[in-house]
């Protein structure tokens, strides 16, 4: 009986220690910091490839994938230990990527060759390259995986790609230097941030038309400092969060009216964001201040700043166990 109790406690401990973790890529340090969100502190830092940026997880939460941009490849690591399992090929300078709903296909934006690389996750090999605009980055995908949207920073376009035949369906002009494309939870809209344009374009994927242009005005902040990058929607359709770069703010937008509700002051040069599975907490990476802001979504209030490595860029949070 005693051994059974001890084993049960160890299982509980293992599960709780693995749940509610955030993985942060530190671009300048070539590391990944792991934050225990409940404890609000870094519990592990691991060396990875050169200039890590994009970071995602498999649906079951067992694998962490990292764009090692200066190594021109993707690292696949065990989520629990961050031990390297294997590399995946990519084009030059992979930045952001996204997995298909079945986790069997990986779509990678390669900044230096104007290509989206398609990788078979089972065979671990490239199956196609899709020519897109110059400096591709953002990668949005519908829930069924049928429609992929890639943004090209220099061409200033959102490219709509049919994943069944890997061909471009349409190209939509957006504002200058688009960075992120994010579908709403119901797939009825895709939001595209324009870093230099200072806007977010809302596009109807059914007809590829821009339906709204969202701008930002922050008292006391220069217009040039307002540079939208990361986007995150809540699943309930209530809020959309937009990271505004050197404005050091996150805009809180009513997802239905497309109006800004509030600006949250976070760290310097806010890049990317991630929501916990229960969507009660939002994390943002703040590149220049080398920290992560932890935000209470219900109260729309920053709770704490956690120091990580130099120039934190990407963030992903473990799914529910």
Secondary structure as the mmCIF struct_conf table of DSSP 4:
data_model
#
loop_
_struct_conf.conf_type_id
_struct_conf.id
_struct_conf.beg_label_comp_id
_struct_conf.beg_label_asym_id
_struct_conf.beg_label_seq_id
_struct_conf.end_label_comp_id
_struct_conf.end_label_asym_id
_struct_conf.end_label_seq_id
HELX_RH_AL_P HELX_RH_AL_P1 UNK A 2 UNK A 18
BEND BEND1 UNK A 19 UNK A 20
STRN STRN1 UNK A 21 UNK A 26
TURN_TY1_P TURN_TY1_P1 UNK A 27 UNK A 30
STRN STRN2 UNK A 31 UNK A 36
TURN_TY1_P TURN_TY1_P2 UNK A 37 UNK A 40
STRN STRN3 UNK A 41 UNK A 47
BEND BEND2 UNK A 49 UNK A 49
TURN_TY1_P TURN_TY1_P3 UNK A 50 UNK A 51
STRN STRN4 UNK A 52 UNK A 57
TURN_TY1_P TURN_TY1_P4 UNK A 59 UNK A 60
BEND BEND3 UNK A 61 UNK A 61
STRN STRN5 UNK A 63 UNK A 68
HELX_RH_3T_P HELX_RH_3T_P1 UNK A 69 UNK A 71
TURN_TY1_P TURN_TY1_P5 UNK A 72 UNK A 72
STRN STRN6 UNK A 73 UNK A 78
TURN_TY1_P TURN_TY1_P6 UNK A 79 UNK A 81
STRN STRN7 UNK A 84 UNK A 89
BEND BEND4 UNK A 91 UNK A 93
STRN STRN8 UNK A 94 UNK A 99
TURN_TY1_P TURN_TY1_P7 UNK A 101 UNK A 102
BEND BEND5 UNK A 103 UNK A 103
STRN STRN9 UNK A 105 UNK A 110
TURN_TY1_P TURN_TY1_P8 UNK A 111 UNK A 114
STRN STRN10 UNK A 115 UNK A 120
TURN_TY1_P TURN_TY1_P9 UNK A 121 UNK A 124
STRN STRN11 UNK A 125 UNK A 131
BEND BEND6 UNK A 133 UNK A 135
STRN STRN12 UNK A 136 UNK A 141
TURN_TY1_P TURN_TY1_P10 UNK A 143 UNK A 144
BEND BEND7 UNK A 145 UNK A 145
STRN STRN13 UNK A 147 UNK A 152
TURN_TY1_P TURN_TY1_P11 UNK A 153 UNK A 156
STRN STRN14 UNK A 157 UNK A 162
TURN_TY1_P TURN_TY1_P12 UNK A 163 UNK A 166
STRN STRN15 UNK A 167 UNK A 173
BEND BEND8 UNK A 175 UNK A 177
STRN STRN16 UNK A 178 UNK A 183
TURN_TY1_P TURN_TY1_P13 UNK A 185 UNK A 186
BEND BEND9 UNK A 187 UNK A 188
STRN STRN17 UNK A 190 UNK A 194
TURN_TY1_P TURN_TY1_P14 UNK A 195 UNK A 198
STRN STRN18 UNK A 199 UNK A 204
TURN_TY1_P TURN_TY1_P15 UNK A 205 UNK A 208
STRN STRN19 UNK A 209 UNK A 214
TURN_TY1_P TURN_TY1_P16 UNK A 219 UNK A 220
BEND BEND10 UNK A 221 UNK A 221
HELX_RH_3T_P HELX_RH_3T_P2 UNK A 223 UNK A 225
STRN STRN20 UNK A 231 UNK A 233
TURN_TY1_P TURN_TY1_P17 UNK A 235 UNK A 236
BEND BEND11 UNK A 237 UNK A 238
STRN STRN21 UNK A 239 UNK A 243
STRN STRN22 UNK A 245 UNK A 245
TURN_TY1_P TURN_TY1_P18 UNK A 246 UNK A 247
STRN STRN23 UNK A 249 UNK A 254
TURN_TY1_P TURN_TY1_P19 UNK A 255 UNK A 257
STRN STRN24 UNK A 260 UNK A 265
BEND BEND12 UNK A 267 UNK A 269
STRN STRN25 UNK A 270 UNK A 275
TURN_TY1_P TURN_TY1_P20 UNK A 277 UNK A 278
BEND BEND13 UNK A 279 UNK A 280
STRN STRN26 UNK A 281 UNK A 286
TURN_TY1_P TURN_TY1_P21 UNK A 287 UNK A 290
STRN STRN27 UNK A 291 UNK A 296
TURN_TY1_P TURN_TY1_P22 UNK A 297 UNK A 300
STRN STRN28 UNK A 301 UNK A 307
BEND BEND14 UNK A 309 UNK A 309
TURN_TY1_P TURN_TY1_P23 UNK A 310 UNK A 311
STRN STRN29 UNK A 312 UNK A 317
HELX_LH_PP_P HELX_LH_PP_P1 UNK A 318 UNK A 320
#
